[in-house]
């Protein structure tokens, strides 16, 4: 699957050479390409922003460089889902990550800077996505979040695909149950006896109950907490 990012800071995406995503890249399971928006800037100084009409603080990203970058990437890789990373977008979720993981060709992520995009940029994309109700200095980190969340759902990326089924939000309702490993006792805190029993039926039941209890306590807004808690 292909991930293309339009950004003023393509060097930031070298961070994705590490860990699970880096391995998936080296094995050819995914391809991540960062396109420098500055190359599509206007004039001798490659301008990509300008003062807002009507006044106000900060600068706004102009539509022409972004449109030119989108056109260039589409010319090389047609069929990408075009996604604008913006605090005003649809909240990102595991459901959306699964949806994006089925994209035929891949994703094109547009990372903004400054005070945001000229409003007309919105007409050039398919989706607008936010990773949370807070403001960052740019869309690069949100784009990385989307890439990792989607990439790990692709066949072959995770070493143990079964682990996807047990993670928080895997079923869209519950947080994941607590995990324990050695030692059996740490600073007076013991591993629950049921996990040492070897009774897999009781362990499954304990994990289900703990997932419901944890969801009800920490995320009562999730449907699983109210229906199953």
LUMLUMKOL-901733 format. One line per 2 residues: number of its first residue (from 1); their letters; for each residue z negated, y, x of C-alpha. Coordinates in steps of 0.02 Angstrom, whole numbers, padded with zeros to 5 digits, m for minus. Layout:
<pts>
NUM> a> Z/Y/X ~ ...
</pts>
This chain:
<pts>
1> xx> 00000/00000/00000 ~ 00039/00175/00060
3> xx> m00078/00325/00061 ~ m00002/00495/00101
5> xx> m00113/00648/00119 ~ m00051/00828/00121
7> xx> m00179/00927/00220 ~ m00207/01072/00338
9> xx> m00315/00960/00447 ~ m00223/00795/00475
11> xx> m00333/00756/00626 ~ m00481/00724/00510
13> xx> m00399/00564/00449 ~ m00418/00481/00620
15> xx> m00592/00438/00555 ~ m00509/00305/00448
17> xx> m00462/00208/00604 ~ m00641/00141/00607
19> xx> m00721/m00001/00512 ~ m00646/m00098/00368
21> xx> m00509/00028/00332 ~ m00460/00036/00516
23> xx> m00443/m00152/00521 ~ m00337/m00151/00362
25> xx> m00224/m00021/00443 ~ m00205/m00120/00604
27> xx> m00163/m00277/00505 ~ m00030/m00186/00405
29> xx> m00118/m00208/00238 ~ m00118/m00020/00208
31> xx> m00031/00130/00285 ~ m00111/00302/00293
33> xx> m00006/00453/00340 ~ m00074/00630/00351
35> xx> 00058/00765/00329 ~ 00021/00936/00402
37> xx> 00043/01066/00265 ~ 00060/01202/00397
39> xx> 00232/01132/00441 ~ 00290/01189/00269
41> xx> 00212/01362/00281 ~ 00309/01522/00255
43> xx> 00377/01637/00390 ~ 00344/01643/00576
45> xx> 00157/01619/00550 ~ 00177/01470/00432
47> xx> 00078/01555/00295 ~ 00004/01438/00164
49> xx> m00115/01557/00072 ~ m00121/01733/00002
51> xx> m00236/01855/m00089 ~ m00262/01819/m00274
53> xx> m00175/01924/m00406 ~ m00302/02025/m00502
55> xx> m00419/02039/m00353 ~ m00566/01933/m00304
57> xx> m00641/01855/m00149 ~ m00556/01729/m00037
59> xx> m00379/01668/m00025 ~ m00276/01555/m00138
61> xx> m00156/01419/m00078 ~ 00024/01467/m00117
63> xx> 00130/01347/m00220 ~ 00288/01350/m00112
65> xx> 00220/01258/00042 ~ 00135/01127/m00066
67> xx> 00292/01100/m00169 ~ 00396/01083/m00011
69> xx> 00274/00957/00062 ~ 00271/00855/m00099
71> xx> 00461/00853/m00105 ~ 00472/00797/00077
73> xx> 00348/00655/00055 ~ 00430/00600/m00107
75> xx> 00598/00598/m00018 ~ 00529/00476/00110
77> xx> 00421/00373/m00009 ~ 00475/00388/m00191
79> xx> 00363/00320/m00328 ~ 00195/00382/m00263
81> xx> 00061/00437/m00387 ~ 00029/00620/m00348
83> xx> m00155/00667/m00352 ~ m00230/00840/m00333
85> xx> m00407/00837/m00260 ~ m00502/00973/m00352
87> xx> m00679/01002/m00420 ~ m00596/01036/m00588
89> xx> m00520/00862/m00597 ~ m00564/00703/m00689
91> xx> m00723/00623/m00617 ~ m00678/00482/m00498
93> xx> m00746/00311/m00545 ~ m00727/00128/m00505
95> xx> m00616/00110/m00658 ~ m00496/00241/m00588
97> xx> m00503/00159/m00416 ~ m00448/m00005/m00495
99> xx> m00310/00085/m00588 ~ m00248/00168/m00427
101> xx> m00254/00000/m00336 ~ m00114/m00060/m00448
103> xx> 00001/00087/m00407 ~ 00170/00013/m00365
105> xx> 00204/00109/m00205 ~ 00044/00203/m00169
107> xx> m00042/00372/m00181 ~ m00004/00549/m00125
109> xx> m00164/00649/m00109 ~ m00158/00839/m00096
111> xx> m00310/00914/m00009 ~ m00343/01098/m00040
113> xx> m00436/01233/00056 ~ m00493/01413/00032
115> xx> m00525/01464/m00149 ~ m00411/01331/m00220
117> xx> m00232/01311/m00277 ~ m00113/01426/m00366
119> xx> m00122/01365/m00546 ~ 00063/01317/m00545
121> xx> 00029/01178/m00421 ~ m00049/01079/m00563
123> xx> 00123/01057/m00640 ~ 00181/00964/m00484
125> xx> 00056/00820/m00490 ~ 00015/00670/m00598
127> xx> m00175/00674/m00593 ~ m00318/00788/m00543
129> xx> m00471/00702/m00471 ~ m00647/00761/m00426
131> xx> m00776/00657/m00332 ~ m00924/00753/m00403
133> xx> m00998/00913/m00472 ~ m01017/01005/m00308
135> xx> m00905/01109/m00195 ~ m00844/01062/m00020
137> xx> m00744/01166/00103 ~ m00589/01062/00074
139> xx> m00513/00910/m00009 ~ m00502/00802/00146
141> xx> m00667/00710/00125 ~ m00635/00679/m00061
143> xx> m00464/00610/m00015 ~ m00547/00491/00109
145> xx> m00667/00434/m00026 ~ m00522/00392/m00141
147> xx> m00429/00302/m00002 ~ m00577/00192/00043
149> xx> m00625/00154/m00137 ~ m00447/00102/m00179
151> xx> m00404/00014/m00016 ~ m00552/m00105/m00021
153> xx> m00490/m00170/m00190 ~ m00323/m00224/m00117
155> xx> m00292/m00408/m00077 ~ m00345/m00457/00098
157> xx> m00441/m00298/00140 ~ m00615/m00369/00107
159> xx> m00664/m00522/00207 ~ m00755/m00594/00055
161> xx> m00667/m00544/m00107 ~ m00810/m00618/m00211
163> xx> m00923/m00477/m00154 ~ m00820/m00356/m00261
165> xx> m00884/m00442/m00418 ~ m01068/m00410/m00376
167> xx> m01061/m00228/m00323 ~ m01126/m00079/m00420
169> xx> m01002/m00024/m00555 ~ m00900/m00183/m00533
171> xx> m00911/m00212/m00720 ~ m00918/m00027/m00759
173> xx> m01096/m00040/m00828 ~ m01230/m00095/m00706
175> xx> m01295/m00049/m00535 ~ m01306/m00190/m00410
177> xx> m01464/m00295/m00399 ~ m01584/m00279/m00248
179> xx> m01541/m00370/m00087 ~ m01659/m00450/00039
181> xx> m01640/m00536/00207 ~ m01756/m00590/00349
183> xx> m01901/m00571/00380 ~ m01988/m00638/00225
185> xx> m02124/m00507/00247 ~ m02102/m00331/00316
187> xx> m02246/m00206/00323 ~ m02334/m00294/00181
189> xx> m02179/m00305/00071 ~ m02124/m00482/00030
191> xx> m01959/m00554/m00026 ~ m01972/m00606/m00210
193> xx> m02019/m00790/m00222 ~ m01875/m00830/m00338
195> xx> m01750/m00791/m00198 ~ m01836/m00920/m00087
197> xx> m01841/m01054/m00223 ~ m01666/m01124/m00202
199> xx> m01648/m01126/m00392 ~ m01479/m01042/m00412
201> xx> m01493/m01029/m00601 ~ m01657/m00934/m00589
203> xx> m01587/m00826/m00449 ~ m01437/m00776/m00556
205> xx> m01552/m00734/m00701 ~ m01667/m00632/m00589
207> xx> m01520/m00535/m00518 ~ m01451/m00496/m00691
209> xx> m01620/m00436/m00751 ~ m01649/m00331/m00596
211> xx> m01477/m00253/m00612 ~ m01515/m00204/m00792
213> xx> m01689/m00140/m00748 ~ m01625/m00038/m00602
215> xx> m01484/00035/m00705 ~ m01601/00083/m00846
217> xx> m01719/00168/m00724 ~ m01595/00255/m00611
219> xx> m01439/00279/m00719 ~ m01485/00275/m00904
221> xx> m01320/00364/m00939 ~ m01224/00205/m00902
223> xx> m01180/00100/m01055 ~ m01255/m00056/m00981
225> xx> m01426/00026/m00971 ~ m01433/00067/m01155
227> xx> m01351/m00091/m01220 ~ m01429/m00217/m01101
229> x> m01581/m00131/m01027
</pts>
